[in-house]
Amino acid sequence: MTTVESIPAQPPRSIAEAFRRQAARTPEAIAVATADAELSYRELDRRSDALARALIARGVLPGDRVLVCLERSAALVVGLLAVLKASAAYLPVDLGEAPERLAGIVADAEVRLALCDAAGGDVLAAHDVPVLRHDQPGADAGSGPALRAAPEDVACVMYTSGSTGRPKGVMVPHRAVLNLVREPNYVTLDARDRLLQLAPVAFDAATFEIWGALLNGARLEVAPPGPLDPASLGELLRARRISVLWLTAALFHRQIDFSARSLGSLRVVLAGGDVLSVEHVRRLRESAPGLEIVNGYGPTEATTFSLCHRIAPDEEFPRSVPIGVPVQGAEVELRDDSGAVVPEGAEGELWITGAGVGLGYWRRPDLTAERFVADDSGRTWYRTGDLARRRADGAHEFLGRIDGQVKLLGHRVEPGEIENLLAEYPHIGQAVVGVRTNLVGDPKLVAWVTVTGPLDRRALRASLRRKLPDYMVPTLFAAIDALPVTANGKVDRTALPTPEWRRKENYV
C-alpha cells in the first residue's frame, strides 16, 4: 500500500489512484458499511487489490470492459474498484435487466469477463460471457497491481435507453468522475459524512454516491438490495445516520408525501433527474429548515451533474426550481437550431462542455458525431436536447425536452409547467401530464395526480384557467394511488394507466 510520505503532489490520473491516496491517508477509517459488516479503507484497498489480480489472471487487459452484475453490497464496491485497479472499465448492469436487452449489451460491449455473485451468475448463465464469481479464491494480494489508466481512458460504460430502442453505451473517462467528486462546488464532502448508496449501479447517480464518498474519505453506507418503500428509507436514514442523500425527483417527491420529517436528519439532500416540484421543496423547507437542498441537473453523457442549484432558505420560485449554474470544470451555453448562441434571456438548447463530458457512445460513431460536437478550438460540446433559459442572476431554468414537448391544437405545450402548478394545489401530491387519444380519436391533455384529500376538480380547473391558457388546462384529471417509477427511480410515463374517458367525474 502507498505510504503517506510517497504520495505525489500532482492530481491523481485515475479513480483507483485517487482511492489509493485516500486509503493511505485514512487507512483505519470505515470506507464501506452494510447492515452487518464494515470495511476500513485499508481492507477495501487490500480486497480490491486481490480481486484486481484475479481479474488480470483471467485475462483482463487495460481498456477491456468487465461486466459487473452484483447486488447492492460491499462486494459490489470491491468489484468496481478492482476493475479500475486492473486498468479496465466497468460496465454495470442490474440483476433485473430484461434478458434480450442484457444480451444486446453483452454483445455490443464486447465484454471480456463478467464479475458477479451467485444471483448474477444465474442471470448470466444464458449469455455467452466468461464469469468470475467475486467470492471465488483469487490471486494473493501481494502488492497492488500497477495503475496504468490515464485521465482520458474509459472508467465505465453506462448504457442508456436509445430513441430507436437500441441501448447506447456512454463512455465515461476517469477525468470526468474525478471532476464530479473532487472539490465539488455544489456540495461539501469530507470524512465526517455518511453517503447512502441507494441508486441502482447501472444508473449514473451511483457514480456520485460511491466515488463521492470514497474519494473524499467519507463513509459509504450501502442500502440493502432491492427497492425501499418510504417508511423503510426513512428508518434507514435515521438508523445509519446518513448525512448526504441523492434521490431522483420522483423518489424525492414520494418521500416528502410520506413524511417530510423523514429527511430532516440529513445535512444535504440532492435531487434531480426530472423537474422538482416547487410545492414539495416548500414543504420540505418548512419541515426541515436547516436542511440543505440541492437541485442537480446532468445527463449521463456529462457524468451525473453539469449544473446545480443550492436552494436558499428563503428563496422564492416565480416559475420553477432552477437547475442553477455549472459545476466545477463545466461550461454551458444555450443555442438555437443552427448552433448559434441565443440572446440573453431567450430559451435555447443546453450545450455542455468541460471535464465532465464523456468520450461519446461505444461503437456508435454516427450518434457520437451528432451529439458530441467539436468547436474550432477543439473543445467537445454535448448537445443535451434539453431546453433552458438563463435568468438575469445567471441561474438556469429547465424548460423541458425538445422532443418531450407536445403539440396540441397547433400550440406547443410543456407538460412540466402544468405539473408544477398542479403540485402546488391543495390535496395533490404529485402530477404527470401527457397527451392521450380519447374514444373518438382526438388528442387530449390528461393529468394523472396522486391525492392526499378531497379533490374538487371544478375548483382545480378554475384555478388552472387563472394561470394558464385554455389549451394548457387538462381535459381529464385521473386520480391514482402512486406514480409508476422505473428501476432508476424516474417516473415511468409509459406505465401510466389508460384514462377512463367515460367517467364524468374525471372531467369537472
Phi, psi and omega in degrees: 000145180295138177269159181301320184296332185268001181292122181286161184277334184290156181300150178295147181271342185212168178297316182297321178295319178298321179293317180302320178297318180294319179297326177290327181285320186228063187297329185267350179293153178283126180265314184226136178224140171242187181297334186227012181206156177223145174236129174283168176299322178298314183291321177297320177298314182294312183294320180289328173300313182298317181290325177298319178295325177293321177297315180297320179296333178273006174102006179289127182248159176306133180091347178294158175257126180247119178288132178244114183233080183229145174293159176301119188187173172295326179299326178298315181295317176302317183295314180299316181294323179296318178300316180293324177291336174278005181063026175257181178245134178271144178237099185278139174226154178272148180298332181271012181301139179301134185305316182294320179294318179298317179299320179295321180293315180301317181289317184294320186279351182052057185293133178283321188200154175244130176258125187210173170253192182299316180296319178294325177299321178295319180297321186272355184302330183273001186245147184276079179210132176297146186236139170238119176284134183296337183261006176282150179302135181237194180291151174298146185296308185054219173277154181295153178296153177296138182264105186261350185293142178251166183305325183272357178286155182285126176269321180207157175242117183252116181274129178240162181291143177251152181296337179274355184094350179265119180299149179236138184266116178276126179269111183257117181277164180302318184296333179290318179291318178299319178296324182298318193246348180267119182052054180291149179264358184257350179197152173260136180227130177208187187296344180278349187273153171236115179259138178271129173267100187241328185291147171304142186296336179279356178260135190289352172299330178297333177300314178293314184300308187289305185281335174298324177283305192288335179267004177236012177074013181275180181253123179267110177267117185267123178290153178297156181300154176089168180289152178244133174282166184303322180294317180293321179295315179301318179293321179297318179300319181288312185293323183267001179054049180292135178253332182231127184226138173247132177226144168295161180303319181297316180287327175300311179296317182297319181293322179292321176299324178290306180189108177299330181293339181294344177261358188291341180279351181285159168270318181221137167238129176251138180222156180173199182088348178191179183288130175278138177284127178302317183296320179294322177297317178299315181296321180291319178298320179294322183279327183226075187297337181271356183281133175274127182245128181237126174266115183252138178232139173170140175275161176305324182296344177239018169068070167073295181235130173245325174226148176218152178230116176273111189285125180286151183301327184247019185290138175259152182235091182296330180235310184199171175282120182297155172268354165092215187241162182300144173286171180305140177079004182241150170228147178227152173220154175253125186230157178271187184298335181272355182093002179277144178293133183279158177298156179303131179090351179272158177275150179197171177286138181277119175250140185234137172224169177122192189294337183275349184288134182287183185265005181110193182258135180300123176056030177229066184298328180293313180290324177299315180296330181285321188258333179252105190247126179272138176264183185296335181272357179094357178285144178260128177252137174261124177275113188282333189079007179256143176266141179210169176222138178266126179282170180298331181274003177096344178285150181256145174251132177279131183247000177114176179281143173300319180267005180258346176289153181240151175256132181217120181055035179083358181257145173274127183240128175259107183305325183300326179296319179289320181299321179297317180293320179297319183293341178275348186281142180304138176073011172250127179273293180233160182212143173227136182239137178204178180253133175226154180271129182279188187294340180254011174090010180267137177287133181227151177276128183238139175244124173260126185228145168266139186241146180246004180185187181302135182245114177270098185295327179295315178292324178298314180297319180296321178297316180294324181292339176282345186241345186228154171293157185304323185290348178260002177271120182304144176284324186227140176245115182252117178276128178230158184292319181203149176284135177291143180233153176280176178298335179272004176085012177262155179298128180267091184293335179286342182261006178294140184294151176295130181300143176269088187296335185275350181275110185297329184293344177288342189265324187236000000 
